[in-house]
Amino acid sequence: MISRRHFVAGMSGAGALAAGLGPKAAQAQTVDLLKIFIPAAPGGGWDQTGRSIEAVLRATGAVNGVQITNVPGAGGAVGLPQFLNNWRGQGNSLMVAGMVMVGSLIANKSPLKITQTVPIARLTGEFLALAVPAASPFKDAKDFVAALKADPTKVPVAGGSAGGSDHIMLGMIAKAAGVPAARVSYVAFSGGGPAMAALLGAQVAAGVSGYGEFAEQVKAGKLRVLAISADKRQDGIDAPTLKEQGIDVELFNWRGVFAPPGVSDADRAAMVAMISKMATTPQWAEVCKQRDWTQITLAGDAYRTFLDAEVTRIEGILKDLGLA
């Protein structure tokens, strides 16, 4: 999907976060009420991101109040129409979304695209993890792949909505193993909470998500991570990469924030300034450290350029995997 080198290249514009937005972008004003729209159920990565943004903006005095709305379903395909139509022109509003929504909209053949929003800033990225219940017979990713090769229909894997990063990663693993992606048994959930419950209850053989969503249960000894989709081992994560185990897959999930269509240039600039400033605070750095998120800040026009290219790229990958 997207490797660290792609993000390093994309981050070259991060030093000019508000470029082209005028002088108002250089100063962020306190927002009386910030409305955050999360097109997913509580507990997942988008929800964690939205609530982390709330906590940091409150702590730094950038906002006086925050109102969060969760609208789950189909990797954001249910919530996006509401955000585009009902939240139009509301300059104090942000939606949290990312690569998952890009893929989900394509996989669900939605007439809508994430590019119909107003991109504000890309904030974080994280490698994905392949996890199993502690008592699973799979000792490593090689065991998992062997089971896929034997009969992929007998290896149900839990993750986020169809076409999202979790689904894409499973498809990439299958493709690398010579298993038709269309034959994998992917069990889609609208939020991280239900997916985690299915995994902990051994209702599925494995689960795919950002490592941060598994970390607590891994520490508690209830889950084991078979592999991560990084380009190399990560500090603090006791798990090998997929590539180490002979599975040629590397994937990086990203998340960001978007304003609704119809906002004024001044409101857009103010949001870019506020979120860009937030991303430089020690409070945000601490949140990212705790949740194993990598900061990949890219804002304003540079983020819009990245997003346009990302939609085209993901569409091509999903078609290759038979998911679109």
N, C-alpha and C positions, 0 to 999 in steps of 0.2 A: 504493500500500500504506500506507506511513506516512511522513509528512514530518517535517521538523525541528520545525515548529511543534507537531505532536502530541507530540513528545518533550519539548519545552520545557514544555508543559502538564503532561505526566506526571511531570516531574522536580520538580514543586512539593512532592511528598512526600518528596523525597530528604533534606531537612534533618532529618527525624525517622525515621532508618532503622530504629531499633529500637522505634518507638512501639508500645505495646500488648503488648510482649513481657516486661515485668517488669524488675527491676533486674539480673538476670543477663545481660541482653543488652548492658548497658553495659560489661562487661568480657569480653575474649576470653582464654581460657586456652590455653596451649601444647598442641597435639594431638600425641600420641606418633606415631600413624600415621594419615595422611589417605588415604582410598581415593577415587580419582577415576575415575569411569566415563565413558568417551567412546564414544557409540554411532555411531562413524564410524571410517573407516580413518585411519592416520597421514598427516599432511601437510596436511589440510584445516583450515578455520577453527576447528572445535570442538577438534581436536587441538592446534592452536596455542594456543588459549585455555586448555585444560587444562594444557599444559606451561608456559605463562606464569604461570598461577596457582601451579603447583608452584615455579617458580623464585623468585617474589616471596615466597611464604610461607616458603620455606627461608631466603632472604636476610634476612628480617626476624625470623627466629626464632619464627614462629608455629607451625611444625610441626617435628618431629624427623625425620620420614620421610614419603615419599609413595609410594603404589603406584598405577600407572595401568593401567587395563584398557580395551582397544579392542575393541568389538564392532560391526563395520560392517554396513551393509545398509539399503536403502530409507529413507534419510533419518532413521534412528533407529527405524523401525518394527520392525526386527529386535532391536535392543538394549533398547528400552523394556520389553518383557515381562520380560526377565531382571532389569532394575533394579527393577521393581515387585515381583517375586516373590522373587528370590534375594537381594536386598540389603535387603529389608524390615527395618525396625527398627534398621538399623546407623547409629548416630548419628555415626559418624566418616566418613560417605560422602557424596559429592557427584556428581551427574551434570552434565555440560556439554551444553547444548542451546540451542535458540532457535526463531526463527521458522520455520526450515527444517523442524523436527520437527512443528510445528503443522500446516503445510501438507501434509507428507508423510503424516501419519496420516489426514488427511481424504481425500487423493487415493488412498491405498491402501485406503480404506474399513476402516480398523482399528477394532475395537471399543474400543480403548484411547484415552485422551486424556492429554495432558501435564498436565492439571489433577489427575490422580490422584497426582502426585508432591507434594512439599511445597516450594513455591517459596521460595528463599532470597534471591536477588538477581539483578536484571538488571544487567549490567556494561558491555557495549560495544555499539556500533552502527557499521555502516559502510555507505557507499554502495556499490552494485555497479558493476562495470565490464564493458563489452562490448569484448572483445579479439580480435585476429586475429593470425595469424603475420605476421612482418615482410614477407614477400613477397606477402601477400594483395592481390588486386586492389581490395579495398574501401579507399578512401581516407578515408572518413568514414561516419558512421552513416546518412547519406542514401543512400549506395551500398548499404549493407547492407539498408536498407528497400526500395530499388528491386528488389533481388534477391528479397526475400521476396514482393513483389507479383507478380513475374514467375512464380515457382514456389517456394513455401516448402519443398517437399519436396526441393529441390536445395540447400538451405542448412542443412546439419546443424550444430547448435550444442551444444557440450558444457557440462555443468554438473553440479550435485549431483543428488540423488535427485528423482524425480518429485514434483511438488507443492511443492517447496521454493522458496526465494526466487529462485534462478536461473531455475527453470522459470516462476515467476510473472512475473518481469521479461520474459522472452521473450514470454510470452502477452500481457502488457500492451503491449509494443512492437508485436506483431502486431495487436492490437485497435486501437491508435492509428493503425495504417497501413491499417486496413480489411481485414486478412487474418484469416480465421477461425482462432482460437487452436488449434483441434483439428487444423489442417492443418500446423502447424509441425513441423519435424523436430528433436525434442529428444533428445539422447543423454545419458542419465542415468548418472552414475558414483557409486560409494559413497564416494569420497574425493577430495580435491583432487589427490593425486599422479597417479592414473590419468587424470583429466580433463586435467591439465596435459600429460601425455605425449601424449595424443591431439591436443591443440592444437598442441604444438610439432612433432609429426610430421605436421601438416597432414592428419590423418585426418578433421578436421571443419573447417568454414568459419570458425567463430568459437567463442568461449567466454564464459560469463558467470560471474562470481564476485566476491567482495570485492576491491577494488583491491589490498589487502595481499598477496593470494595471487599476483597478477600482477607486483607491483612489481619483484622481483629480475630476472625475465626481460625486463621492459620496459627496465630499466637496462642489461641485457646486450645490448640491441638485437635480441632474438629475437622479441619480441612488440610490437604496437602497440595502444594503447587508443583505440578509436573514440569512446567516450563514457562518461560516468559518470552514475549516476542521482540525482545531487545536485540541490538546488534552485539551486545556483550553483557556479561554478568553485571548486576547492579548492586552497589553497596547496600547492605541491610536486608537483602532479599536472598534467602537461602534456596535458590533454584537456578538450574542451568537454562541457557537459551534453547530455543528450538533448533537453531543452527548447530549448536554444540552436539545435539543428538541426531544430526544427520537429516534434519527436516528444514529445507531451504525456505523459511518463512520469516519475514521481519515486518512488523506492523506498529504504527504509532497512531493512537487515537488523539484527536484534538478537540478542544471545547472553547467556545467564545460567547460573546454577547452581541445582540442585534437590537436595533431600534425598529419600531413599526414604520411602514411606509407613510409618507405624508408629513413627517416631522420637518421642521424648519432647519435651514442650514445652521442657524445659531444654536438650536437645541442639539443638533448632531455634534457640533463642535464642542459644546459643553459636556456632552456625554463622553466623547472621546477623551477630553481633558481629564474628567473625573476618574474614568476607569484606568487611563494611562498612569495617572498619579497613584491610584490605589495599587497598581502592579509594582510600584517601586518601594512600597512601604515594608518595614520589617515584619509587620503583622501578616501581610500577604505571603511574604517569604516563609514565615513560620507555618502558616496553613499548608502551603505547598509541600513543605518538608514533612509535616505530619501525615499528609495524605499520599505521599510519594508521587506528587505531580511535578512535572518538569515545566518551568516557566518558559514560554515561547511567545512572549508578547509581540504582537504585531497589530497596529491600529490604523484607523482612517483609510485613506486611499490604498495603502499597501495591503491592507487586509482585504479590501474589495477585489484587488487584482488576484491575490492568492485564492480567494473564494471562487472566482470565475473559473480559474484553472483547475481547482479541486473538483468542482462539479463535473467538468468534462472528463477528468482523469478517472474518477470513481465510476462514472457511467460505463467507461470502457472496461474497467476491471470486472464489474458486475456482469456485463455481457459475456466476458471471457469465462466467468465462473458459472454461467447459466442461471444467474439470479435476477436478471432483468429481461 
